[in-house]
Amino acid sequence: MRYYLNHNAKSNGDHEVHTGSCSYIDASEPHYEYLGVFDYCSLAVSTARGRHPLWRINGCYWCSETSHTS
């Protein structure tokens, strides 16, 4: 699965990781960073955290539910 990181933080400060098929993103928008292809969303979240250590990174509730924290 392809994963993307939203550079625009939500109101709670989270930058969300989404799958390429998530209905809540438009991966062609410039504020989405392509993270790569991963078997598990947790690996995509880890990659995003490594690239942006000062950001709060979270999985999307809808498409990366197992990596989403409240």
mmCIF file of the N, C-alpha and C atoms, coordinates in Angstrom:
data_MODEL
# 
_entry.id   MODEL 
# 
loop_
_atom_site.group_PDB 
_atom_site.id 
_atom_site.type_symbol 
_atom_site.label_atom_id 
_atom_site.label_alt_id 
_atom_site.label_comp_id 
_atom_site.label_asym_id 
_atom_site.label_entity_id 
_atom_site.label_seq_id 
_atom_site.pdbx_PDB_ins_code 
_atom_site.Cartn_x 
_atom_site.Cartn_y 
_atom_site.Cartn_z 
_atom_site.occupancy 
_atom_site.B_iso_or_equiv 
_atom_site.pdbx_formal_charge 
_atom_site.auth_seq_id 
_atom_site.auth_comp_id 
_atom_site.auth_asym_id 
_atom_site.auth_atom_id 
_atom_site.pdbx_PDB_model_num 
ATOM 1   N N  . MET A 1 1  ? 0.852   -1.180 0.000  1.00 0.00 ? 1  MET A N  1 
ATOM 2   C CA . MET A 1 1  ? 0.000   0.000  0.000  1.00 0.00 ? 1  MET A CA 1 
ATOM 3   C C  . MET A 1 1  ? 0.900   1.247  0.000  1.00 0.00 ? 1  MET A C  1 
ATOM 4   N N  . ARG A 1 2  ? 0.496   2.250  -0.752 1.00 0.00 ? 2  ARG A N  1 
ATOM 5   C CA . ARG A 1 2  ? 1.213   3.534  -0.778 1.00 0.00 ? 2  ARG A CA 1 
ATOM 6   C C  . ARG A 1 2  ? 0.701   4.414  0.357  1.00 0.00 ? 2  ARG A C  1 
ATOM 7   N N  . TYR A 1 3  ? 1.629   5.125  0.997  1.00 0.00 ? 3  TYR A N  1 
ATOM 8   C CA . TYR A 1 3  ? 1.273   5.988  2.125  1.00 0.00 ? 3  TYR A CA 1 
ATOM 9   C C  . TYR A 1 3  ? 1.778   7.404  1.900  1.00 0.00 ? 3  TYR A C  1 
ATOM 10  N N  . TYR A 1 4  ? 1.000   8.350  2.449  1.00 0.00 ? 4  TYR A N  1 
ATOM 11  C CA . TYR A 1 4  ? 1.283   9.769  2.304  1.00 0.00 ? 4  TYR A CA 1 
ATOM 12  C C  . TYR A 1 4  ? 1.144   10.467 3.651  1.00 0.00 ? 4  TYR A C  1 
ATOM 13  N N  . LEU A 1 5  ? 1.922   11.521 3.835  1.00 0.00 ? 5  LEU A N  1 
ATOM 14  C CA . LEU A 1 5  ? 1.872   12.326 5.054  1.00 0.00 ? 5  LEU A CA 1 
ATOM 15  C C  . LEU A 1 5  ? 1.333   13.706 4.720  1.00 0.00 ? 5  LEU A C  1 
ATOM 16  N N  . ASN A 1 6  ? 0.349   14.149 5.484  1.00 0.00 ? 6  ASN A N  1 
ATOM 17  C CA . ASN A 1 6  ? -0.209  15.486 5.303  1.00 0.00 ? 6  ASN A CA 1 
ATOM 18  C C  . ASN A 1 6  ? 0.676   16.490 6.046  1.00 0.00 ? 6  ASN A C  1 
ATOM 19  N N  . HIS A 1 7  ? 1.237   17.441 5.320  1.00 0.00 ? 7  HIS A N  1 
ATOM 20  C CA . HIS A 1 7  ? 2.077   18.479 5.935  1.00 0.00 ? 7  HIS A CA 1 
ATOM 21  C C  . HIS A 1 7  ? 1.242   19.523 6.664  1.00 0.00 ? 7  HIS A C  1 
ATOM 22  N N  . ASN A 1 8  ? -0.045  19.573 6.388  1.00 0.00 ? 8  ASN A N  1 
ATOM 23  C CA . ASN A 1 8  ? -0.933  20.497 7.094  1.00 0.00 ? 8  ASN A CA 1 
ATOM 24  C C  . ASN A 1 8  ? -1.449  19.805 8.350  1.00 0.00 ? 8  ASN A C  1 
ATOM 25  N N  . ALA A 1 9  ? -1.102  20.345 9.493  1.00 0.00 ? 9  ALA A N  1 
ATOM 26  C CA . ALA A 1 9  ? -1.536  19.742 10.757 1.00 0.00 ? 9  ALA A CA 1 
ATOM 27  C C  . ALA A 1 9  ? -3.024  19.990 10.986 1.00 0.00 ? 9  ALA A C  1 
ATOM 28  N N  . LYS A 1 10 ? -3.648  19.026 11.652 1.00 0.00 ? 10 LYS A N  1 
ATOM 29  C CA . LYS A 1 10 ? -5.037  19.190 12.069 1.00 0.00 ? 10 LYS A CA 1 
ATOM 30  C C  . LYS A 1 10 ? -5.079  20.178 13.231 1.00 0.00 ? 10 LYS A C  1 
ATOM 31  N N  . SER A 1 11 ? -6.250  20.536 13.680 1.00 0.00 ? 11 SER A N  1 
ATOM 32  C CA . SER A 1 11 ? -6.395  21.520 14.758 1.00 0.00 ? 11 SER A CA 1 
ATOM 33  C C  . SER A 1 11 ? -5.751  21.050 16.069 1.00 0.00 ? 11 SER A C  1 
ATOM 34  N N  . ASN A 1 12 ? -5.594  19.728 16.240 1.00 0.00 ? 12 ASN A N  1 
ATOM 35  C CA . ASN A 1 12 ? -4.961  19.213 17.452 1.00 0.00 ? 12 ASN A CA 1 
ATOM 36  C C  . ASN A 1 12 ? -3.444  19.096 17.320 1.00 0.00 ? 12 ASN A C  1 
ATOM 37  N N  . GLY A 1 13 ? -2.894  19.492 16.171 1.00 0.00 ? 13 GLY A N  1 
ATOM 38  C CA . GLY A 1 13 ? -1.458  19.476 15.954 1.00 0.00 ? 13 GLY A CA 1 
ATOM 39  C C  . GLY A 1 13 ? -0.931  18.231 15.259 1.00 0.00 ? 13 GLY A C  1 
ATOM 40  N N  . ASP A 1 14 ? -1.788  17.245 15.012 1.00 0.00 ? 14 ASP A N  1 
ATOM 41  C CA . ASP A 1 14 ? -1.360  16.007 14.370 1.00 0.00 ? 14 ASP A CA 1 
ATOM 42  C C  . ASP A 1 14 ? -1.192  16.184 12.863 1.00 0.00 ? 14 ASP A C  1 
ATOM 43  N N  . HIS A 1 15 ? -0.147  15.567 12.347 1.00 0.00 ? 15 HIS A N  1 
ATOM 44  C CA . HIS A 1 15 ? 0.045   15.400 10.910 1.00 0.00 ? 15 HIS A CA 1 
ATOM 45  C C  . HIS A 1 15 ? -0.303  13.943 10.640 1.00 0.00 ? 15 HIS A C  1 
ATOM 46  N N  . GLU A 1 16 ? -1.276  13.706 9.778  1.00 0.00 ? 16 GLU A N  1 
ATOM 47  C CA . GLU A 1 16 ? -1.789  12.352 9.590  1.00 0.00 ? 16 GLU A CA 1 
ATOM 48  C C  . GLU A 1 16 ? -1.168  11.635 8.395  1.00 0.00 ? 16 GLU A C  1 
ATOM 49  N N  . VAL A 1 17 ? -0.972  10.334 8.589  1.00 0.00 ? 17 VAL A N  1 
ATOM 50  C CA . VAL A 1 17 ? -0.519  9.429  7.545  1.00 0.00 ? 17 VAL A CA 1 
ATOM 51  C C  . VAL A 1 17 ? -1.756  8.758  6.948  1.00 0.00 ? 17 VAL A C  1 
ATOM 52  N N  . HIS A 1 18 ? -1.840  8.765  5.620  1.00 0.00 ? 18 HIS A N  1 
ATOM 53  C CA . HIS A 1 18 ? -2.984  8.201  4.901  1.00 0.00 ? 18 HIS A CA 1 
ATOM 54  C C  . HIS A 1 18 ? -2.510  7.196  3.856  1.00 0.00 ? 18 HIS A C  1 
ATOM 55  N N  . THR A 1 19 ? -3.372  6.250  3.548  1.00 0.00 ? 19 THR A N  1 
ATOM 56  C CA . THR A 1 19 ? -3.126  5.384  2.398  1.00 0.00 ? 19 THR A CA 1 
ATOM 57  C C  . THR A 1 19 ? -3.472  6.156  1.129  1.00 0.00 ? 19 THR A C  1 
ATOM 58  N N  . GLY A 1 20 ? -2.925  5.702  0.020  1.00 0.00 ? 20 GLY A N  1 
ATOM 59  C CA . GLY A 1 20 ? -3.220  6.348  -1.253 1.00 0.00 ? 20 GLY A CA 1 
ATOM 60  C C  . GLY A 1 20 ? -4.668  6.227  -1.665 1.00 0.00 ? 20 GLY A C  1 
ATOM 61  N N  . SER A 1 21 ? -5.379  5.257  -1.104 1.00 0.00 ? 21 SER A N  1 
ATOM 62  C CA . SER A 1 21 ? -6.785  5.064  -1.463 1.00 0.00 ? 21 SER A CA 1 
ATOM 63  C C  . SER A 1 21 ? -7.756  5.706  -0.476 1.00 0.00 ? 21 SER A C  1 
ATOM 64  N N  . CYS A 1 22 ? -7.245  6.427  0.503  1.00 0.00 ? 22 CYS A N  1 
ATOM 65  C CA . CYS A 1 22 ? -8.107  7.065  1.505  1.00 0.00 ? 22 CYS A CA 1 
ATOM 66  C C  . CYS A 1 22 ? -8.972  8.141  0.851  1.00 0.00 ? 22 CYS A C  1 
ATOM 67  N N  . SER A 1 23 ? -10.233 8.161  1.199  1.00 0.00 ? 23 SER A N  1 
ATOM 68  C CA . SER A 1 23 ? -11.141 9.161  0.621  1.00 0.00 ? 23 SER A CA 1 
ATOM 69  C C  . SER A 1 23 ? -10.970 10.542 1.262  1.00 0.00 ? 23 SER A C  1 
ATOM 70  N N  . TYR A 1 24 ? -10.113 10.657 2.278  1.00 0.00 ? 24 TYR A N  1 
ATOM 71  C CA . TYR A 1 24 ? -9.919  11.926 2.963  1.00 0.00 ? 24 TYR A CA 1 
ATOM 72  C C  . TYR A 1 24 ? -8.684  12.679 2.490  1.00 0.00 ? 24 TYR A C  1 
ATOM 73  N N  . ILE A 1 25 ? -8.053  12.210 1.404  1.00 0.00 ? 25 ILE A N  1 
ATOM 74  C CA . ILE A 1 25 ? -6.905  12.940 0.876  1.00 0.00 ? 25 ILE A CA 1 
ATOM 75  C C  . ILE A 1 25 ? -7.017  13.082 -0.633 1.00 0.00 ? 25 ILE A C  1 
ATOM 76  N N  . ASP A 1 26 ? -6.236  14.019 -1.143 1.00 0.00 ? 26 ASP A N  1 
ATOM 77  C CA . ASP A 1 26 ? -5.977  14.137 -2.571 1.00 0.00 ? 26 ASP A CA 1 
ATOM 78  C C  . ASP A 1 26 ? -4.461  14.165 -2.690 1.00 0.00 ? 26 ASP A C  1 
ATOM 79  N N  . ALA A 1 27 ? -3.871  13.011 -2.941 1.00 0.00 ? 27 ALA A N  1 
ATOM 80  C CA . ALA A 1 27 ? -2.411  12.867 -2.936 1.00 0.00 ? 27 ALA A CA 1 
ATOM 81  C C  . ALA A 1 27 ? -1.724  13.750 -3.975 1.00 0.00 ? 27 ALA A C  1 
ATOM 82  N N  . SER A 1 28 ? -2.474  14.307 -4.919 1.00 0.00 ? 28 SER A N  1 
ATOM 83  C CA . SER A 1 28 ? -1.864  15.203 -5.901 1.00 0.00 ? 28 SER A CA 1 
ATOM 84  C C  . SER A 1 28 ? -1.639  16.605 -5.333 1.00 0.00 ? 28 SER A C  1 
ATOM 85  N N  . GLU A 1 29 ? -2.231  16.886 -4.185 1.00 0.00 ? 29 GLU A N  1 
ATOM 86  C CA . GLU A 1 29 ? -2.039  18.191 -3.544 1.00 0.00 ? 29 GLU A CA 1 
ATOM 87  C C  . GLU A 1 29 ? -0.594  18.312 -3.062 1.00 0.00 ? 29 GLU A C  1 
ATOM 88  N N  . PRO A 1 30 ? -0.007  19.510 -3.153 1.00 0.00 ? 30 PRO A N  1 
ATOM 89  C CA . PRO A 1 30 ? 1.415   19.656 -2.800 1.00 0.00 ? 30 PRO A CA 1 
ATOM 90  C C  . PRO A 1 30 ? 1.727   19.471 -1.315 1.00 0.00 ? 30 PRO A C  1 
ATOM 91  N N  . HIS A 1 31 ? 0.728   19.526 -0.444 1.00 0.00 ? 31 HIS A N  1 
ATOM 92  C CA . HIS A 1 31 ? 1.006   19.380 0.991  1.00 0.00 ? 31 HIS A CA 1 
ATOM 93  C C  . HIS A 1 31 ? 0.999   17.924 1.455  1.00 0.00 ? 31 HIS A C  1 
ATOM 94  N N  . TYR A 1 32 ? 0.939   16.979 0.510  1.00 0.00 ? 32 TYR A N  1 
ATOM 95  C CA . TYR A 1 32 ? 1.051   15.551 0.845  1.00 0.00 ? 32 TYR A CA 1 
ATOM 96  C C  . TYR A 1 32 ? 2.411   15.037 0.405  1.00 0.00 ? 32 TYR A C  1 
ATOM 97  N N  . GLU A 1 33 ? 3.122   14.445 1.339  1.00 0.00 ? 33 GLU A N  1 
ATOM 98  C CA . GLU A 1 33 ? 4.434   13.877 1.075  1.00 0.00 ? 33 GLU A CA 1 
ATOM 99  C C  . GLU A 1 33 ? 4.303   12.366 0.888  1.00 0.00 ? 33 GLU A C  1 
ATOM 100 N N  . TYR A 1 34 ? 4.822   11.891 -0.206 1.00 0.00 ? 34 TYR A N  1 
ATOM 101 C CA . TYR A 1 34 ? 4.819   10.449 -0.459 1.00 0.00 ? 34 TYR A CA 1 
ATOM 102 C C  . TYR A 1 34 ? 5.848   9.797  0.458  1.00 0.00 ? 34 TYR A C  1 
ATOM 103 N N  . LEU A 1 35 ? 5.411   8.827  1.242  1.00 0.00 ? 35 LEU A N  1 
ATOM 104 C CA . LEU A 1 35 ? 6.296   8.134  2.175  1.00 0.00 ? 35 LEU A CA 1 
ATOM 105 C C  . LEU A 1 35 ? 6.868   6.857  1.588  1.00 0.00 ? 35 LEU A C  1 
ATOM 106 N N  . GLY A 1 36 ? 6.124   6.192  0.726  1.00 0.00 ? 36 GLY A N  1 
ATOM 107 C CA . GLY A 1 36 ? 6.580   4.952  0.120  1.00 0.00 ? 36 GLY A CA 1 
ATOM 108 C C  . GLY A 1 36 ? 5.528   3.871  0.207  1.00 0.00 ? 36 GLY A C  1 
ATOM 109 N N  . VAL A 1 37 ? 5.937   2.668  -0.148 1.00 0.00 ? 37 VAL A N  1 
ATOM 110 C CA . VAL A 1 37 ? 5.061   1.492  -0.114 1.00 0.00 ? 37 VAL A CA 1 
ATOM 111 C C  . VAL A 1 37 ? 5.438   0.668  1.107  1.00 0.00 ? 37 VAL A C  1 
ATOM 112 N N  . PHE A 1 38 ? 4.423   0.340  1.915  1.00 0.00 ? 38 PHE A N  1 
ATOM 113 C CA . PHE A 1 38 ? 4.646   -0.416 3.152  1.00 0.00 ? 38 PHE A CA 1 
ATOM 114 C C  . PHE A 1 38 ? 3.571   -1.481 3.298  1.00 0.00 ? 38 PHE A C  1 
ATOM 115 N N  . ASP A 1 39 ? 3.932   -2.563 3.964  1.00 0.00 ? 39 ASP A N  1 
ATOM 116 C CA . ASP A 1 39 ? 2.968   -3.621 4.255  1.00 0.00 ? 39 ASP A CA 1 
ATOM 117 C C  . ASP A 1 39 ? 2.056   -3.256 5.418  1.00 0.00 ? 39 ASP A C  1 
ATOM 118 N N  . TYR A 1 40 ? 2.534   -2.384 6.306  1.00 0.00 ? 40 TYR A N  1 
ATOM 119 C CA . TYR A 1 40 ? 1.783   -2.011 7.508  1.00 0.00 ? 40 TYR A CA 1 
ATOM 120 C C  . TYR A 1 40 ? 1.831   -0.504 7.704  1.00 0.00 ? 40 TYR A C  1 
ATOM 121 N N  . CYS A 1 41 ? 0.729   0.061  8.159  1.00 0.00 ? 41 CYS A N  1 
ATOM 122 C CA . CYS A 1 41 ? 0.687   1.504  8.378  1.00 0.00 ? 41 CYS A CA 1 
ATOM 123 C C  . CYS A 1 41 ? 1.673   1.926  9.474  1.00 0.00 ? 41 CYS A C  1 
ATOM 124 N N  . SER A 1 42 ? 1.941   1.049  10.424 1.00 0.00 ? 42 SER A N  1 
ATOM 125 C CA . SER A 1 42 ? 2.883   1.392  11.490 1.00 0.00 ? 42 SER A CA 1 
ATOM 126 C C  . SER A 1 42 ? 4.274   1.691  10.925 1.00 0.00 ? 42 SER A C  1 
ATOM 127 N N  . LEU A 1 43 ? 4.654   1.020  9.847  1.00 0.00 ? 43 LEU A N  1 
ATOM 128 C CA . LEU A 1 43 ? 5.947   1.291  9.217  1.00 0.00 ? 43 LEU A CA 1 
ATOM 129 C C  . LEU A 1 43 ? 5.949   2.653  8.525  1.00 0.00 ? 43 LEU A C  1 
ATOM 130 N N  . ALA A 1 44 ? 4.835   3.016  7.930  1.00 0.00 ? 44 ALA A N  1 
ATOM 131 C CA . ALA A 1 44 ? 4.720   4.331  7.298  1.00 0.00 ? 44 ALA A CA 1 
ATOM 132 C C  . ALA A 1 44 ? 4.761   5.435  8.354  1.00 0.00 ? 44 ALA A C  1 
ATOM 133 N N  . VAL A 1 45 ? 4.095   5.222  9.477  1.00 0.00 ? 45 VAL A N  1 
ATOM 134 C CA . VAL A 1 45 ? 4.113   6.201  10.567 1.00 0.00 ? 45 VAL A CA 1 
ATOM 135 C C  . VAL A 1 45 ? 5.534   6.340  11.116 1.00 0.00 ? 45 VAL A C  1 
ATOM 136 N N  . SER A 1 46 ? 6.232   5.234  11.292 1.00 0.00 ? 46 SER A N  1 
ATOM 137 C CA . SER A 1 46 ? 7.619   5.280  11.774 1.00 0.00 ? 46 SER A CA 1 
ATOM 138 C C  . SER A 1 46 ? 8.515   6.050  10.812 1.00 0.00 ? 46 SER A C  1 
ATOM 139 N N  . THR A 1 47 ? 8.320   5.829  9.521  1.00 0.00 ? 47 THR A N  1 
ATOM 140 C CA . THR A 1 47 ? 9.102   6.547  8.511  1.00 0.00 ? 47 THR A CA 1 
ATOM 141 C C  . THR A 1 47 ? 8.830   8.044  8.599  1.00 0.00 ? 47 THR A C  1 
ATOM 142 N N  . ALA A 1 48 ? 7.562   8.406  8.715  1.00 0.00 ? 48 ALA A N  1 
ATOM 143 C CA . ALA A 1 48 ? 7.196   9.826  8.825  1.00 0.00 ? 48 ALA A CA 1 
ATOM 144 C C  . ALA A 1 48 ? 7.802   10.452 10.075 1.00 0.00 ? 48 ALA A C  1 
ATOM 145 N N  . ARG A 1 49 ? 7.785   9.739  11.174 1.00 0.00 ? 49 ARG A N  1 
ATOM 146 C CA . ARG A 1 49 ? 8.366   10.259 12.421 1.00 0.00 ? 49 ARG A CA 1 
ATOM 147 C C  . ARG A 1 49 ? 9.873   10.435 12.294 1.00 0.00 ? 49 ARG A C  1 
ATOM 148 N N  . GLY A 1 50 ? 10.515  9.533  11.567 1.00 0.00 ? 50 GLY A N  1 
ATOM 149 C CA . GLY A 1 50 ? 11.952  9.662  11.334 1.00 0.00 ? 50 GLY A CA 1 
ATOM 150 C C  . GLY A 1 50 ? 12.297  10.875 10.484 1.00 0.00 ? 50 GLY A C  1 
ATOM 151 N N  . ARG A 1 51 ? 11.455  11.172 9.512  1.00 0.00 ? 51 ARG A N  1 
ATOM 152 C CA . ARG A 1 51 ? 11.690  12.320 8.633  1.00 0.00 ? 51 ARG A CA 1 
ATOM 153 C C  . ARG A 1 51 ? 11.344  13.648 9.302  1.00 0.00 ? 51 ARG A C  1 
ATOM 154 N N  . HIS A 1 52 ? 10.389  13.617 10.220 1.00 0.00 ? 52 HIS A N  1 
ATOM 155 C CA . HIS A 1 52 ? 9.893   14.845 10.857 1.00 0.00 ? 52 HIS A CA 1 
ATOM 156 C C  . HIS A 1 52 ? 9.819   14.635 12.376 1.00 0.00 ? 52 HIS A C  1 
ATOM 157 N N  . PRO A 1 53 ? 10.964  14.545 13.040 1.00 0.00 ? 53 PRO A N  1 
ATOM 158 C CA . PRO A 1 53 ? 10.974  14.190 14.468 1.00 0.00 ? 53 PRO A CA 1 
ATOM 159 C C  . PRO A 1 53 ? 10.305  15.211 15.390 1.00 0.00 ? 53 PRO A C  1 
ATOM 160 N N  . LEU A 1 54 ? 10.130  16.425 14.949 1.00 0.00 ? 54 LEU A N  1 
ATOM 161 C CA . LEU A 1 54 ? 9.509   17.446 15.795 1.00 0.00 ? 54 LEU A CA 1 
ATOM 162 C C  . LEU A 1 54 ? 7.997   17.531 15.613 1.00 0.00 ? 54 LEU A C  1 
ATOM 163 N N  . TRP A 1 55 ? 7.461   16.801 14.658 1.00 0.00 ? 55 TRP A N  1 
ATOM 164 C CA . TRP A 1 55 ? 6.020   16.821 14.392 1.00 0.00 ? 55 TRP A CA 1 
ATOM 165 C C  . TRP A 1 55 ? 5.311   15.719 15.169 1.00 0.00 ? 55 TRP A C  1 
ATOM 166 N N  . ARG A 1 56 ? 4.062   15.959 15.490 1.00 0.00 ? 56 ARG A N  1 
ATOM 167 C CA . ARG A 1 56 ? 3.197   14.906 16.032 1.00 0.00 ? 56 ARG A CA 1 
ATOM 168 C C  . ARG A 1 56 ? 2.600   14.170 14.843 1.00 0.00 ? 56 ARG A C  1 
ATOM 169 N N  . ILE A 1 57 ? 2.970   12.905 14.680 1.00 0.00 ? 57 ILE A N  1 
ATOM 170 C CA . ILE A 1 57 ? 2.525   12.088 13.549 1.00 0.00 ? 57 ILE A CA 1 
ATOM 171 C C  . ILE A 1 57 ? 1.518   11.065 14.059 1.00 0.00 ? 57 ILE A C  1 
ATOM 172 N N  . ASN A 1 58 ? 0.440   10.909 13.323 1.00 0.00 ? 58 ASN A N  1 
ATOM 173 C CA . ASN A 1 58 ? -0.614  9.984  13.711 1.00 0.00 ? 58 ASN A CA 1 
ATOM 174 C C  . ASN A 1 58 ? -1.167  9.325  12.450 1.00 0.00 ? 58 ASN A C  1 
ATOM 175 N N  . GLY A 1 59 ? -1.662  8.113  12.577 1.00 0.00 ? 59 GLY A N  1 
ATOM 176 C CA . GLY A 1 59 ? -2.340  7.458  11.470 1.00 0.00 ? 59 GLY A CA 1 
ATOM 177 C C  . GLY A 1 59 ? -3.761  7.986  11.335 1.00 0.00 ? 59 GLY A C  1 
ATOM 178 N N  . CYS A 1 60 ? -4.266  8.014  10.130 1.00 0.00 ? 60 CYS A N  1 
ATOM 179 C CA . CYS A 1 60 ? -5.635  8.433  9.871  1.00 0.00 ? 60 CYS A CA 1 
ATOM 180 C C  . CYS A 1 60 ? -6.618  7.454  10.533 1.00 0.00 ? 60 CYS A C  1 
ATOM 181 N N  . TYR A 1 61 ? -7.621  7.989  11.169 1.00 0.00 ? 61 TYR A N  1 
ATOM 182 C CA . TYR A 1 61 ? -8.632  7.160  11.827 1.00 0.00 ? 61 TYR A CA 1 
ATOM 183 C C  . TYR A 1 61 ? -9.335  6.243  10.829 1.00 0.00 ? 61 TYR A C  1 
ATOM 184 N N  . TRP A 1 62 ? -9.528  6.712  9.617  1.00 0.00 ? 62 TRP A N  1 
ATOM 185 C CA . TRP A 1 62 ? -10.330 5.992  8.631  1.00 0.00 ? 62 TRP A CA 1 
ATOM 186 C C  . TRP A 1 62 ? -9.537  4.968  7.825  1.00 0.00 ? 62 TRP A C  1 
ATOM 187 N N  . CYS A 1 63 ? -8.290  5.280  7.478  1.00 0.00 ? 63 CYS A N  1 
ATOM 188 C CA . CYS A 1 63 ? -7.553  4.369  6.597  1.00 0.00 ? 63 CYS A CA 1 
ATOM 189 C C  . CYS A 1 63 ? -6.331  3.732  7.255  1.00 0.00 ? 63 CYS A C  1 
ATOM 190 N N  . SER A 1 64 ? -5.871  4.283  8.359  1.00 0.00 ? 64 SER A N  1 
ATOM 191 C CA . SER A 1 64 ? -4.706  3.743  9.069  1.00 0.00 ? 64 SER A CA 1 
ATOM 192 C C  . SER A 1 64 ? -5.060  3.560  10.538 1.00 0.00 ? 64 SER A C  1 
ATOM 193 N N  . GLU A 1 65 ? -6.217  3.009  10.732 1.00 0.00 ? 65 GLU A N  1 
ATOM 194 C CA . GLU A 1 65 ? -6.842  2.894  12.052 1.00 0.00 ? 65 GLU A CA 1 
ATOM 195 C C  . GLU A 1 65 ? -5.955  2.216  13.099 1.00 0.00 ? 65 GLU A C  1 
ATOM 196 N N  . THR A 1 66 ? -5.185  1.213  12.701 1.00 0.00 ? 66 THR A N  1 
ATOM 197 C CA . THR A 1 66 ? -4.356  0.514  13.696 1.00 0.00 ? 66 THR A CA 1 
ATOM 198 C C  . THR A 1 66 ? -3.201  1.383  14.187 1.00 0.00 ? 66 THR A C  1 
ATOM 199 N N  . SER A 1 67 ? -2.863  2.444  13.458 1.00 0.00 ? 67 SER A N  1 
ATOM 200 C CA . SER A 1 67 ? -1.805  3.361  13.881 1.00 0.00 ? 67 SER A CA 1 
ATOM 201 C C  . SER A 1 67 ? -2.359  4.684  14.397 1.00 0.00 ? 67 SER A C  1 
ATOM 202 N N  . HIS A 1 68 ? -3.669  4.772  14.501 1.00 0.00 ? 68 HIS A N  1 
ATOM 203 C CA . HIS A 1 68 ? -4.296  6.004  14.997 1.00 0.00 ? 68 HIS A CA 1 
ATOM 204 C C  . HIS A 1 68 ? -4.374  5.974  16.516 1.00 0.00 ? 68 HIS A C  1 
ATOM 205 N N  . THR A 1 69 ? -3.961  7.063  17.129 1.00 0.00 ? 69 THR A N  1 
ATOM 206 C CA . THR A 1 69 ? -4.121  7.226  18.571 1.00 0.00 ? 69 THR A CA 1 
ATOM 207 C C  . THR A 1 69 ? -5.012  8.418  18.824 1.00 0.00 ? 69 THR A C  1 
ATOM 208 N N  . SER A 1 70 ? -5.768  8.352  19.877 1.00 0.00 ? 70 SER A N  1 
ATOM 209 C CA . SER A 1 70 ? -6.706  9.448  20.188 1.00 0.00 ? 70 SER A CA 1 
ATOM 210 C C  . SER A 1 70 ? -5.998  10.619 20.791 1.00 0.00 ? 70 SER A C  1 
# 
